Amino acid sequence: MKNNIPKLLLNFISITNINSPLIFDIIRYLSALLCHKKFASDFMNYEGLQLLLDLPYNQRASTGISTCLYALVFHSTIMERLCAYSSHLLPSIISLCLKLVKGEHESACSHVTLFLTLAFQYRAMIEEFDNQNGLSKFIDILKKTSSILDGPPANELLLFLHRQKLKHLCNALYRYIACHTLLYAEHIRRTKDHNGVGMSPQIYMNNKALELEDNIKAAFEYIQSNADYDAIWMAMDDLHRLEGFEVAMNALFISED
């Protein structure tokens, strides 16, 4: 019976009306179990993530799915497997995340933002995020949320939730920039056929996590020393075009009021 729990829960989800309050309770229970690596592995074996993503969009169910994504992102082997062998799911994952980030349900927004913060370190994830114009959508959400806090005073709970949202989005944006820095440094190294002086010679695979803590400073130094003055760095160029730095700094300032 214990070994069949993932299959049993997925069967319940598949036969439960998407508009039933029960669907949220089942998915929320599922997300709690996904914290366990063995259960998460069985969940993937039963194509559980595919089933969740195929559910008709419903705010209550999608909020539960956001907690499942947040639980899965902490399992590196699951994320590597997802990026390598289930890459067809990535467009649906990123699409759902971007939809929930701009939604009004704070819990769902928080969970998918935290998911993306950690998922950016997988090349396949950040590339799909860029494919769906995720950076522009993030900046728009930062602007709108900041304008709400600049407007007429709201109650204390709403103020707290909006400030938390800004902080989470800015942290995700930082991770996005950091990951793109490593990827751009690798691009320069491979293009120029250097030996990786000042940084690790690692080739970043689509399904392997980037090692930010050990390499980010070296990557910046490598770019400064080796990038051509007129080189095109799409992620940074887009960030400047969208005034991303100014928007993020304003959002951080407002979130601390």
N, C-alpha and C positions, 0 to 999 in steps of 0.2 A: 504493500500500500504506500509506504513512504517513498519508494522510488517512482511511484506513479503520480505524485502530487503535482509536478509541473503539467503533465498531460491532463490531469483532472481539472486543474484550474483553467487551462486553455480551452478545454471542452465547455466548461461553464460559461466562459466569456463568449465563445462562438454561438451558443444557443440562447444567451440572455439578450433581451431587447436593449438596443443601444440607449434608449431613453429611460430605461429603468434605473432608479437610484441604486439598485444592487450592483450595477456594472462598476461604479466607482469603488465600492467596498471591495469587490473581488480584485480589481486591478491594484488597489492600494495594498491589499494583503500580499498580492504577487510581488509588488515592489519591495516589500519588507523582506521577503524570502530571497530576492535577487541579490541581497547583500552577501549571501553565501556563494562562494565561487562554484562549488559543485552544483548547486541548484541552478545558478546562472548558466553553466555549461549545458545542463540538461534542457533548460529553457531554449537555448539556441539550437540544440539538436532537434527539438520538436518544432522548429521554425516559429517560435513564439513571438519574436519581434516582428516577423512578417505579418502574423495574424493581427497584432495590435495596430500596426501601421495601415492595415487594410480595412480597419473598422471605419464606418462612416463618421465624418467629423461630428463631434459632440463635445461641448465645453467640459462637461463633467468627466467623460471618459478620457479626453485629451489631457486633462489635469492629472489623472492617474498615470497616463502613459509618460508624462514628463517626469514623474518620480521614478518610473522604471528606467528611463534613460539615465537619470542621475545616478541610480544604483549601479548600472552597468559600466559607466565610464571609469569606475574605480578598479575594474578588473582588466589589467593590461592584456592578458591573453585573449579575453573576449573581444576587446577593442581591436587587437591585431587581427583576429579571425574575421571580425566584421569588415574591416577595411580590405582584407586580402581576398576573402572568399564570398562575401555577401555585399560587395560594393554596389550591387543594384539597389540596395536598400538606402544608400546614402542620400540620394535626392529626396526621398520621402522623409527621412529623418531631419535633414536640414530645413526642408519646406515646413514641416510641422513646428520646428523650433522657432523659425522666423515668424510664423503665424501666432504662436503663443507669446513670444516676446512682446509683440505689439498689442496683445490683447489686454483685457481689463482684469483678468484673474491673476492676482499678485503671486499666488503660490506657484501656478504653472509658469509664469514669467521667470520667477526666481530659480526654479529647478532647471529650466532649459538654458538659462543664462549661465548657470554654474556648470551645466553639462558642456556647453560650448567652450567655456573657459578652459576646461581640461581636454576637450576633444580636439582643440586647435593644434595640439602637439602631434597629431597624426596627419601626415601630409594629405592623405586622401580626403580627410574631413575638411581641412582648410581650403583645399582646392574646390570642393563642392560648394562650400560657403561662398567662395568668390564667384563660382559659376552662377549662383543665384543672386548676385549683387548684394550679398549680405552686409558688406561694409556700409554701403549707402543707406540701407534700411536701419542699421544700428545707429548711424549718425542722426537719422531722422527721428528715431525714438528718443535719443538723448536730447535733441532739441525740444521735442514736444513735452517730455517730462520736465525738463528744466523750465519751460514756459509756464507749466502748471504751478511750479513752486514760486515762480516770479509773480504769479497772479494773486487774486484775493486770498486771504488766509483760509486754509481748510482746517478740519479738526485734527487733533494731534495724531491720531492713528493714521490718517491719510498722509500727513506730512512724513511720518516715520516710514511708511511703505514706499513713498515716492523717493525718499532719500536713499533707502536701501536699494531700490531699483537702479538709481543712478550709480551708486557705488559698485554694484554687481556688473553693470554694463561697462563702466570704466575699467574695471579689473579685467573683464573679458577682452576689451579693446587693447589693453596693455599686452595680454598674452598673445593676441593676434599679431601685434607688431613684433613682439619678441620672436615668435615662430617664423614669421616672414623674414626677419633679419637672418636667422640661421639658414633658411632656404636660399636667400639671395647670396649670402656668402658662399654657399656651396655652388651656386650657379656660376659665380665669378671664377671660383677655383677650377671648376670643370671646363669653363670656356677658355680660360687662359692657360690651362694645363699646368697649373702650379703644383707645388708639392704640399700645399696646405700650411704654409708657414704662419704661425700664430694662431692656428685653430686645428681642431681635430680633422683628420682626413676622411672622416666617416661619410659615406654616401647615405643620405636619408631615404630609406625605403618608404613606400606609400603607407605601409601598415605598421611601421615601427615608430615609437614615440620619440620625439626630439628631446635631447638632453639639455634643457634650457639652463639649468643652474650652473653647469660646468662650462658651457660654451658661449653664452650670450656675449660676455665682455670680449672674448677673443674674436667673435664674429664681427662685432662692431669695429674693432681695430683692424681686422682683415679687410673689411669693406673700405675703410678710410684710406688704407695703404694701397689697395689694388683696383678699386672701382674707377672706371673712366669718368671724367667730369660730366660728360653729357650722356652717361648711361641711363637706360630706361629701367626704373624700378617701379613696376606697376602698382604694387600695394602702397608704397610710400607716395607715389604720384597721385593716386586716387585719394589718399588721406589728405594731402595738401589741397587738392581740388575741392574736396568736400569741407575744407576748413575743420578737419577732424580734431587737430590739436587744440584749436581755440574752443571748439564745442566741448571737448572733454575737460579742459581746464575750467571752463565756466561751470560745467556740471559738478565737478569736484568741489568747487568753491561753494556752490549753492547747497550741495549735500551736507556740508559741514555747518551750515547756519543753525 
